[in-house]
Amino acid sequence: MNVDKSYEKLLEGNRKWSEEKKLTDPEFFENLTKGQSPDYLWIGCSDSRVPANEVTNTRSGEIFVHRNIANMVVSTDTNLLSVLYYAIDVLHVKHIIVCGHYGCGGVLSAMENKDFGFVNLWLSNIKEVYDKHRIELEAIYSKEIRANRLVELNVIEQVRNLAKTTIVQKAWEKRELAIHGWVYGFNNGLITDLDCKIDEKSDLPQLFRFY
């Protein structure tokens, strides 16, 4: 059986990158071994076209990253919650950024009535966002513009979902912590701030406050 060996270019790329780093910044790897102290937690989409460090022009160690389909914050997702806890309680990040992107495949799929197999369960969370904002969305004639708006609304809802967690609310009892909602555009490489920042529990309805 012939095995595709295209993966080998990744290893070769790694070797070239390592050598280039050693030439341009001799202390780069030594500094990485000393640990990390990022100020930011990035919750982004798994889409391969949105690498957090590259689109923000930041260095290794500056952003702690979690990615999943359509940058979701689901209350039963222990993976996400574990990352959130570690980022807040161990790394003491100052900002959490939920970053979606226009043309998101997860969002587009959630707008369909097709069976996507196991992914259906995950997409149902986005469908709930659509249903919550159905009147606004279905007043938009263009499917592309409607999808872009759902991308934005989905980010805003995930920002709110973060604020509803006890992990975030416990942090607010002790220190400042801000949650931001951004969207990245493939057409120009720019990030749009949706101006939906939450930085204290008073921004939440009383029903969702634990402390």
Summary of the structure (lengths in Angstrom):
residues: 211
radius of gyration: 19.2
end to end distance: 60.2
largest distance: 61.7
contacts: 584
relative contact order: 0.13
helix: 49%
strand: 14%
